[in-house]
Amino acid sequence: MLNPVAVQYMSRSEIERLMYSLKADSDNTQAQLFEALVRRLLEIMEQAPS
């Protein structure tokens, strides 16, 4: 089970896979906002040198 403590120890690739797997329900505006934030963060991470 994933929890905030486990996330702290995840690698970048694990986090990216998790973020790409997220899909918010259409009736949950907070989840949609979170998904949009995560996707934008992924875009920023992809632009940054690794």
PDB file of N, CA, C, O and CB in Angstrom:
ATOM      1  N   MET A   1       0.837  -1.187   0.000  1.00  0.00           N
ATOM      2  CA  MET A   1       0.000   0.000   0.000  1.00  0.00           C
ATOM      3  C   MET A   1       0.877   1.243   0.000  1.00  0.00           C
ATOM      4  O   MET A   1       1.864   1.316   0.732  1.00  0.00           O
ATOM      5  CB  MET A   1      -0.949   0.002   1.212  1.00  0.00           C
ATOM      6  N   LEU A   2       0.523   2.193  -0.800  1.00  0.00           N
ATOM      7  CA  LEU A   2       1.301   3.423  -0.915  1.00  0.00           C
ATOM      8  C   LEU A   2       0.861   4.419   0.152  1.00  0.00           C
ATOM      9  O   LEU A   2      -0.331   4.623   0.382  1.00  0.00           O
ATOM     10  CB  LEU A   2       1.150   4.037  -2.324  1.00  0.00           C
ATOM     11  N   ASN A   3       1.841   5.027   0.791  1.00  0.00           N
ATOM     12  CA  ASN A   3       1.553   6.049   1.795  1.00  0.00           C
ATOM     13  C   ASN A   3       2.613   7.137   1.696  1.00  0.00           C
ATOM     14  O   ASN A   3       3.618   6.946   1.012  1.00  0.00           O
ATOM     15  CB  ASN A   3       1.512   5.437   3.233  1.00  0.00           C
ATOM     16  N   PRO A   4       2.417   8.275   2.360  1.00  0.00           N
ATOM     17  CA  PRO A   4       3.367   9.389   2.256  1.00  0.00           C
ATOM     18  C   PRO A   4       4.799   9.029   2.634  1.00  0.00           C
ATOM     19  O   PRO A   4       5.741   9.560   2.045  1.00  0.00           O
ATOM     20  CB  PRO A   4       2.908  10.512   3.122  1.00  0.00           C
ATOM     21  N   VAL A   5       4.977   8.153   3.585  1.00  0.00           N
ATOM     22  CA  VAL A   5       6.333   7.750   3.976  1.00  0.00           C
ATOM     23  C   VAL A   5       6.995   6.963   2.856  1.00  0.00           C
ATOM     24  O   VAL A   5       8.167   7.186   2.552  1.00  0.00           O
ATOM     25  CB  VAL A   5       6.304   6.910   5.269  1.00  0.00           C
ATOM     26  N   ALA A   6       6.260   6.049   2.240  1.00  0.00           N
ATOM     27  CA  ALA A   6       6.818   5.250   1.144  1.00  0.00           C
ATOM     28  C   ALA A   6       7.223   6.133  -0.031  1.00  0.00           C
ATOM     29  O   ALA A   6       8.234   5.872  -0.682  1.00  0.00           O
ATOM     30  CB  ALA A   6       5.805   4.195   0.680  1.00  0.00           C
ATOM     31  N   VAL A   7       6.446   7.170  -0.304  1.00  0.00           N
ATOM     32  CA  VAL A   7       6.738   8.066  -1.428  1.00  0.00           C
ATOM     33  C   VAL A   7       8.100   8.733  -1.234  1.00  0.00           C
ATOM     34  O   VAL A   7       8.816   8.969  -2.207  1.00  0.00           O
ATOM     35  CB  VAL A   7       5.629   9.139  -1.572  1.00  0.00           C
ATOM     36  N   GLN A   8       8.457   9.035  -0.005  1.00  0.00           N
ATOM     37  CA  GLN A   8       9.743   9.685   0.276  1.00  0.00           C
ATOM     38  C   GLN A   8      10.925   8.839  -0.183  1.00  0.00           C
ATOM     39  O   GLN A   8      11.994   9.381  -0.465  1.00  0.00           O
ATOM     40  CB  GLN A   8       9.870   9.974   1.764  1.00  0.00           C
ATOM     41  N   TYR A   9      10.752   7.529  -0.262  1.00  0.00           N
ATOM     42  CA  TYR A   9      11.850   6.633  -0.609  1.00  0.00           C
ATOM     43  C   TYR A   9      11.769   6.112  -2.045  1.00  0.00           C
ATOM     44  O   TYR A   9      12.559   5.253  -2.439  1.00  0.00           O
ATOM     45  CB  TYR A   9      11.873   5.471   0.347  1.00  0.00           C
ATOM     46  N   MET A  10      10.818   6.626  -2.828  1.00  0.00           N
ATOM     47  CA  MET A  10      10.666   6.176  -4.213  1.00  0.00           C
ATOM     48  C   MET A  10      11.690   6.866  -5.106  1.00  0.00           C
ATOM     49  O   MET A  10      12.064   8.015  -4.868  1.00  0.00           O
ATOM     50  CB  MET A  10       9.235   6.453  -4.724  1.00  0.00           C
ATOM     51  N   SER A  11      12.134   6.159  -6.128  1.00  0.00           N
ATOM     52  CA  SER A  11      13.053   6.752  -7.095  1.00  0.00           C
ATOM     53  C   SER A  11      12.269   7.659  -8.043  1.00  0.00           C
ATOM     54  O   SER A  11      11.040   7.617  -8.096  1.00  0.00           O
ATOM     55  CB  SER A  11      13.815   5.648  -7.888  1.00  0.00           C
ATOM     56  N   ARG A  12      12.997   8.466  -8.777  1.00  0.00           N
ATOM     57  CA  ARG A  12      12.353   9.364  -9.746  1.00  0.00           C
ATOM     58  C   ARG A  12      11.531   8.571 -10.756  1.00  0.00           C
ATOM     59  O   ARG A  12      10.410   8.963 -11.078  1.00  0.00           O
ATOM     60  CB  ARG A  12      13.409  10.218 -10.479  1.00  0.00           C
ATOM     61  N   SER A  13      12.069   7.464 -11.260  1.00  0.00           N
ATOM     62  CA  SER A  13      11.337   6.681 -12.254  1.00  0.00           C
ATOM     63  C   SER A  13      10.073   6.062 -11.650  1.00  0.00           C
ATOM     64  O   SER A  13       9.045   5.978 -12.322  1.00  0.00           O
ATOM     65  CB  SER A  13      12.238   5.581 -12.833  1.00  0.00           C
ATOM     66  N   GLU A  14      10.143   5.633 -10.398  1.00  0.00           N
ATOM     67  CA  GLU A  14       8.952   5.090  -9.740  1.00  0.00           C
ATOM     68  C   GLU A  14       7.873   6.166  -9.586  1.00  0.00           C
ATOM     69  O   GLU A  14       6.689   5.911  -9.809  1.00  0.00           O
ATOM     70  CB  GLU A  14       9.321   4.508  -8.362  1.00  0.00           C
ATOM     71  N   ILE A  15       8.296   7.348  -9.209  1.00  0.00           N
ATOM     72  CA  ILE A  15       7.358   8.458  -9.053  1.00  0.00           C
ATOM     73  C   ILE A  15       6.742   8.831 -10.397  1.00  0.00           C
ATOM     74  O   ILE A  15       5.538   9.068 -10.487  1.00  0.00           O
ATOM     75  CB  ILE A  15       8.061   9.678  -8.431  1.00  0.00           C
ATOM     76  N   GLU A  16       7.567   8.883 -11.439  1.00  0.00           N
ATOM     77  CA  GLU A  16       7.048   9.212 -12.767  1.00  0.00           C
ATOM     78  C   GLU A  16       6.016   8.177 -13.216  1.00  0.00           C
ATOM     79  O   GLU A  16       4.962   8.548 -13.734  1.00  0.00           O
ATOM     80  CB  GLU A  16       8.199   9.296 -13.790  1.00  0.00           C
ATOM     81  N   ARG A  17       6.299   6.895 -13.028  1.00  0.00           N
ATOM     82  CA  ARG A  17       5.338   5.850 -13.405  1.00  0.00           C
ATOM     83  C   ARG A  17       4.031   6.014 -12.645  1.00  0.00           C
ATOM     84  O   ARG A  17       2.949   5.890 -13.218  1.00  0.00           O
ATOM     85  CB  ARG A  17       5.926   4.456 -13.142  1.00  0.00           C
ATOM     86  N   LEU A  18       4.138   6.293 -11.361  1.00  0.00           N
ATOM     87  CA  LEU A  18       2.950   6.486 -10.549  1.00  0.00           C
ATOM     88  C   LEU A  18       2.160   7.703 -11.030  1.00  0.00           C
ATOM     89  O   LEU A  18       0.937   7.640 -11.156  1.00  0.00           O
ATOM     90  CB  LEU A  18       3.333   6.645  -9.075  1.00  0.00           C
ATOM     91  N   MET A  19       2.845   8.792 -11.294  1.00  0.00           N
ATOM     92  CA  MET A  19       2.154  10.005 -11.721  1.00  0.00           C
ATOM     93  C   MET A  19       1.459   9.808 -13.066  1.00  0.00           C
ATOM     94  O   MET A  19       0.350  10.303 -13.269  1.00  0.00           O
ATOM     95  CB  MET A  19       3.136  11.170 -11.808  1.00  0.00           C
ATOM     96  N   TYR A  20       2.097   9.096 -13.976  1.00  0.00           N
ATOM     97  CA  TYR A  20       1.472   8.848 -15.273  1.00  0.00           C
ATOM     98  C   TYR A  20       0.261   7.927 -15.156  1.00  0.00           C
ATOM     99  O   TYR A  20      -0.600   7.929 -16.036  1.00  0.00           O
ATOM    100  CB  TYR A  20       2.484   8.248 -16.234  1.00  0.00           C
ATOM    101  N   SER A  21       0.186   7.146 -14.091  1.00  0.00           N
ATOM    102  CA  SER A  21      -0.926   6.218 -13.940  1.00  0.00           C
ATOM    103  C   SER A  21      -2.155   6.857 -13.297  1.00  0.00           C
ATOM    104  O   SER A  21      -3.222   6.244 -13.265  1.00  0.00           O
ATOM    105  CB  SER A  21      -0.489   5.037 -13.124  1.00  0.00           C
ATOM    106  N   LEU A  22      -2.019   8.082 -12.785  1.00  0.00           N
ATOM    107  CA  LEU A  22      -3.142   8.725 -12.125  1.00  0.00           C
ATOM    108  C   LEU A  22      -4.205   9.160 -13.125  1.00  0.00           C
ATOM    109  O   LEU A  22      -3.885   9.666 -14.200  1.00  0.00           O
ATOM    110  CB  LEU A  22      -2.663   9.918 -11.323  1.00  0.00           C
ATOM    111  N   LYS A  23      -5.448   8.965 -12.772  1.00  0.00           N
ATOM    112  CA  LYS A  23      -6.573   9.431 -13.592  1.00  0.00           C
ATOM    113  C   LYS A  23      -7.697   9.824 -12.645  1.00  0.00           C
ATOM    114  O   LYS A  23      -8.250   8.979 -11.942  1.00  0.00           O
ATOM    115  CB  LYS A  23      -7.050   8.325 -14.618  1.00  0.00           C
ATOM    116  N   ALA A  24      -8.032  11.108 -12.630  1.00  0.00           N
ATOM    117  CA  ALA A  24      -9.059  11.612 -11.723  1.00  0.00           C
ATOM    118  C   ALA A  24     -10.455  11.322 -12.241  1.00  0.00           C
ATOM    119  O   ALA A  24     -10.695  11.316 -13.449  1.00  0.00           O
ATOM    120  CB  ALA A  24      -8.888  13.104 -11.512  1.00  0.00           C
ATOM    121  N   ASP A  25     -11.378  11.081 -11.313  1.00  0.00           N
ATOM    122  CA  ASP A  25     -12.781  10.941 -11.682  1.00  0.00           C
ATOM    123  C   ASP A  25     -13.302  12.280 -12.178  1.00  0.00           C
ATOM    124  O   ASP A  25     -12.908  13.328 -11.666  1.00  0.00           O
ATOM    125  CB  ASP A  25     -13.624  10.431 -10.486  1.00  0.00           C
ATOM    126  N   SER A  26     -14.184  12.255 -13.169  1.00  0.00           N
ATOM    127  CA  SER A  26     -14.689  13.493 -13.765  1.00  0.00           C
ATOM    128  C   SER A  26     -15.540  14.313 -12.801  1.00  0.00           C
ATOM    129  O   SER A  26     -15.713  15.514 -13.007  1.00  0.00           O
ATOM    130  CB  SER A  26     -15.497  13.173 -14.997  1.00  0.00           C
ATOM    131  N   ASP A  27     -16.069  13.694 -11.762  1.00  0.00           N
ATOM    132  CA  ASP A  27     -16.903  14.432 -10.804  1.00  0.00           C
ATOM    133  C   ASP A  27     -16.133  14.885  -9.561  1.00  0.00           C
ATOM    134  O   ASP A  27     -16.738  15.398  -8.619  1.00  0.00           O
ATOM    135  CB  ASP A  27     -18.074  13.574 -10.380  1.00  0.00           C
ATOM    136  N   ASN A  28     -14.819  14.706  -9.545  1.00  0.00           N
ATOM    137  CA  ASN A  28     -14.001  15.072  -8.388  1.00  0.00           C
ATOM    138  C   ASN A  28     -13.051  16.205  -8.797  1.00  0.00           C
ATOM    139  O   ASN A  28     -11.976  15.955  -9.341  1.00  0.00           O
ATOM    140  CB  ASN A  28     -13.199  13.833  -7.846  1.00  0.00           C
ATOM    141  N   THR A  29     -13.459  17.446  -8.530  1.00  0.00           N
ATOM    142  CA  THR A  29     -12.664  18.593  -8.978  1.00  0.00           C
ATOM    143  C   THR A  29     -11.314  18.678  -8.278  1.00  0.00           C
ATOM    144  O   THR A  29     -10.335  19.107  -8.890  1.00  0.00           O
ATOM    145  CB  THR A  29     -13.432  19.876  -8.749  1.00  0.00           C
ATOM    146  N   GLN A  30     -11.238  18.281  -7.009  1.00  0.00           N
ATOM    147  CA  GLN A  30      -9.947  18.318  -6.316  1.00  0.00           C
ATOM    148  C   GLN A  30      -8.987  17.308  -6.930  1.00  0.00           C
ATOM    149  O   GLN A  30      -7.802  17.601  -7.088  1.00  0.00           O
ATOM    150  CB  GLN A  30     -10.127  18.037  -4.810  1.00  0.00           C
ATOM    151  N   ALA A  31      -9.476  16.136  -7.273  1.00  0.00           N
ATOM    152  CA  ALA A  31      -8.631  15.126  -7.911  1.00  0.00           C
ATOM    153  C   ALA A  31      -8.190  15.600  -9.292  1.00  0.00           C
ATOM    154  O   ALA A  31      -7.053  15.354  -9.695  1.00  0.00           O
ATOM    155  CB  ALA A  31      -9.378  13.779  -8.019  1.00  0.00           C
ATOM    156  N   GLN A  32      -9.071  16.273 -10.016  1.00  0.00           N
ATOM    157  CA  GLN A  32      -8.714  16.796 -11.336  1.00  0.00           C
ATOM    158  C   GLN A  32      -7.615  17.853 -11.209  1.00  0.00           C
ATOM    159  O   GLN A  32      -6.679  17.878 -12.008  1.00  0.00           O
ATOM    160  CB  GLN A  32      -9.958  17.394 -12.040  1.00  0.00           C
ATOM    161  N   LEU A  33      -7.731  18.721 -10.206  1.00  0.00           N
ATOM    162  CA  LEU A  33      -6.704  19.732  -9.972  1.00  0.00           C
ATOM    163  C   LEU A  33      -5.378  19.071  -9.628  1.00  0.00           C
ATOM    164  O   LEU A  33      -4.333  19.463 -10.149  1.00  0.00           O
ATOM    165  CB  LEU A  33      -7.129  20.687  -8.847  1.00  0.00           C
ATOM    166  N   PHE A  34      -5.415  18.071  -8.755  1.00  0.00           N
ATOM    167  CA  PHE A  34      -4.194  17.362  -8.383  1.00  0.00           C
ATOM    168  C   PHE A  34      -3.568  16.700  -9.609  1.00  0.00           C
ATOM    169  O   PHE A  34      -2.352  16.762  -9.794  1.00  0.00           O
ATOM    170  CB  PHE A  34      -4.490  16.310  -7.297  1.00  0.00           C
ATOM    171  N   GLU A  35      -4.385  16.071 -10.441  1.00  0.00           N
ATOM    172  CA  GLU A  35      -3.874  15.428 -11.653  1.00  0.00           C
ATOM    173  C   GLU A  35      -3.215  16.459 -12.570  1.00  0.00           C
ATOM    174  O   GLU A  35      -2.147  16.199 -13.122  1.00  0.00           O
ATOM    175  CB  GLU A  35      -5.010  14.697 -12.398  1.00  0.00           C
ATOM    176  N   ALA A  36      -3.838  17.618 -12.737  1.00  0.00           N
ATOM    177  CA  ALA A  36      -3.270  18.673 -13.583  1.00  0.00           C
ATOM    178  C   ALA A  36      -1.929  19.153 -13.020  1.00  0.00           C
ATOM    179  O   ALA A  36      -0.983  19.377 -13.775  1.00  0.00           O
ATOM    180  CB  ALA A  36      -4.256  19.859 -13.703  1.00  0.00           C
ATOM    181  N   LEU A  37      -1.849  19.310 -11.709  1.00  0.00           N
ATOM    182  CA  LEU A  37      -0.597  19.725 -11.074  1.00  0.00           C
ATOM    183  C   LEU A  37       0.501  18.688 -11.280  1.00  0.00           C
ATOM    184  O   LEU A  37       1.643  19.035 -11.580  1.00  0.00           O
ATOM    185  CB  LEU A  37      -0.814  19.966  -9.579  1.00  0.00           C
ATOM    186  N   VAL A  38       0.155  17.433 -11.121  1.00  0.00           N
ATOM    187  CA  VAL A  38       1.122  16.349 -11.281  1.00  0.00           C
ATOM    188  C   VAL A  38       1.622  16.297 -12.724  1.00  0.00           C
ATOM    189  O   VAL A  38       2.821  16.156 -12.963  1.00  0.00           O
ATOM    190  CB  VAL A  38       0.496  14.995 -10.878  1.00  0.00           C
ATOM    191  N   ARG A  39       0.710  16.409 -13.675  1.00  0.00           N
ATOM    192  CA  ARG A  39       1.110  16.366 -15.088  1.00  0.00           C
ATOM    193  C   ARG A  39       2.003  17.546 -15.442  1.00  0.00           C
ATOM    194  O   ARG A  39       2.946  17.396 -16.219  1.00  0.00           O
ATOM    195  CB  ARG A  39      -0.127  16.357 -15.998  1.00  0.00           C
ATOM    196  N   ARG A  40       1.716  18.723 -14.877  1.00  0.00           N
ATOM    197  CA  ARG A  40       2.572  19.893 -15.121  1.00  0.00           C
ATOM    198  C   ARG A  40       3.946  19.667 -14.494  1.00  0.00           C
ATOM    199  O   ARG A  40       4.965  20.017 -15.090  1.00  0.00           O
ATOM    200  CB  ARG A  40       1.921  21.187 -14.550  1.00  0.00           C
ATOM    201  N   LEU A  41       3.978  19.095 -13.318  1.00  0.00           N
ATOM    202  CA  LEU A  41       5.250  18.782 -12.671  1.00  0.00           C
ATOM    203  C   LEU A  41       6.064  17.812 -13.520  1.00  0.00           C
ATOM    204  O   LEU A  41       7.280  17.964 -13.638  1.00  0.00           O
ATOM    205  CB  LEU A  41       5.013  18.192 -11.274  1.00  0.00           C
ATOM    206  N   LEU A  42       5.408  16.821 -14.109  1.00  0.00           N
ATOM    207  CA  LEU A  42       6.095  15.891 -15.001  1.00  0.00           C
ATOM    208  C   LEU A  42       6.706  16.620 -16.189  1.00  0.00           C
ATOM    209  O   LEU A  42       7.844  16.348 -16.570  1.00  0.00           O
ATOM    210  CB  LEU A  42       5.133  14.811 -15.489  1.00  0.00           C
ATOM    211  N   GLU A  43       5.948  17.550 -16.775  1.00  0.00           N
ATOM    212  CA  GLU A  43       6.471  18.323 -17.901  1.00  0.00           C
ATOM    213  C   GLU A  43       7.723  19.092 -17.491  1.00  0.00           C
ATOM    214  O   GLU A  43       8.709  19.124 -18.227  1.00  0.00           O
ATOM    215  CB  GLU A  43       5.402  19.292 -18.432  1.00  0.00           C
ATOM    216  N   ILE A  44       7.677  19.706 -16.319  1.00  0.00           N
ATOM    217  CA  ILE A  44       8.830  20.476 -15.822  1.00  0.00           C
ATOM    218  C   ILE A  44      10.010  19.545 -15.576  1.00  0.00           C
ATOM    219  O   ILE A  44      11.146  19.886 -15.907  1.00  0.00           O
ATOM    220  CB  ILE A  44       8.466  21.240 -14.518  1.00  0.00           C
ATOM    221  N   MET A  45       9.753  18.376 -14.999  1.00  0.00           N
ATOM    222  CA  MET A  45      10.824  17.418 -14.735  1.00  0.00           C
ATOM    223  C   MET A  45      11.462  16.950 -16.033  1.00  0.00           C
ATOM    224  O   MET A  45      12.678  16.767 -16.092  1.00  0.00           O
ATOM    225  CB  MET A  45      10.290  16.219 -13.947  1.00  0.00           C
ATOM    226  N   GLU A  46      10.660  16.754 -17.071  1.00  0.00           N
ATOM    227  CA  GLU A  46      11.183  16.287 -18.350  1.00  0.00           C
ATOM    228  C   GLU A  46      12.073  17.329 -19.016  1.00  0.00           C
ATOM    229  O   GLU A  46      12.993  16.980 -19.756  1.00  0.00           O
ATOM    230  CB  GLU A  46      10.040  15.921 -19.276  1.00  0.00           C
ATOM    231  N   GLN A  47      11.804  18.611 -18.754  1.00  0.00           N
ATOM    232  CA  GLN A  47      12.589  19.682 -19.340  1.00  0.00           C
ATOM    233  C   GLN A  47      13.909  19.895 -18.604  1.00  0.00           C
ATOM    234  O   GLN A  47      14.880  20.376 -19.188  1.00  0.00           O
ATOM    235  CB  GLN A  47      11.790  20.963 -19.345  1.00  0.00           C
ATOM    236  N   ALA A  48      13.941  19.538 -17.330  1.00  0.00           N
ATOM    237  CA  ALA A  48      15.129  19.761 -16.498  1.00  0.00           C
ATOM    238  C   ALA A  48      16.193  18.710 -16.806  1.00  0.00           C
ATOM    239  O   ALA A  48      15.870  17.552 -17.071  1.00  0.00           O
ATOM    240  CB  ALA A  48      14.759  19.727 -14.992  1.00  0.00           C
ATOM    241  N   PRO A  49      17.449  19.112 -16.770  1.00  0.00           N
ATOM    242  CA  PRO A  49      18.509  18.118 -16.963  1.00  0.00           C
ATOM    243  C   PRO A  49      18.498  17.107 -15.812  1.00  0.00           C
ATOM    244  O   PRO A  49      18.249  17.473 -14.664  1.00  0.00           O
ATOM    245  CB  PRO A  49      19.898  18.808 -17.063  1.00  0.00           C
ATOM    246  N   SER A  50      18.764  15.850 -16.119  1.00  0.00           N
ATOM    247  CA  SER A  50      18.709  14.827 -15.063  1.00  0.00           C
ATOM    248  C   SER A  50      20.015  14.603 -14.383  1.00  0.00           C
ATOM    249  O   SER A  50      20.105  13.771 -13.480  1.00  0.00           O
ATOM    250  CB  SER A  50      18.239  13.542 -15.618  1.00  0.00           C
TER     251      SER A  50
END
